[in-house]
């Protein structure tokens, strides 16, 4: 019971005031945006330069992008050491091996993938 009350309290704290006063359910056939916080974009890009490499490696479409834009990244012997890092972190730690241009190209291609 306590956990349920805490979760409900957290939900109310994160929802805009208008959404807190909204009815619990909308009539059938209507759509509402009250369930989304006001600062959440309707369709965020699937991936960015801040996405961990291991998450990208779990999506075949993202793997194809990385293999095209950053060949050898996913097959590098050091993969286990950097898989939890984002592309941004990798670029910063690469000592110039990964350029900003390389990461920007990969990010643009990753963001072109459908959101999921």
PEVEN-V968055 format. One record per backbone hydrogen bond with DSSP energy under -1.0 kcal/mol. NH is the residue of the N-H (numbers start at 1). CO is the residue of the C=O. Records with the same first field share a line. If there is no record, write none. Layout:
BEGIN
NH=CO / CO
END
This chain:
BEGIN
5=1
6=2
7=3
8=4
9=5
10=6
11=7
12=8
13=9
14=10
15=11
20=16
21=17
30=27
36=33
40=37
51=48
53=85
54=83
56=52
57=53
59=56
63=59
64=60
65=61
66=62
67=63
68=64
69=65
70=66
73=70
79=76
81=78
82=78
83=79
85=82
88=49
90=86
91=87
92=88
93=89
94=90
97=94
103=99
104=100
105=101
106=102
107=103
108=104
109=105
110=106
111=107
113=110
END
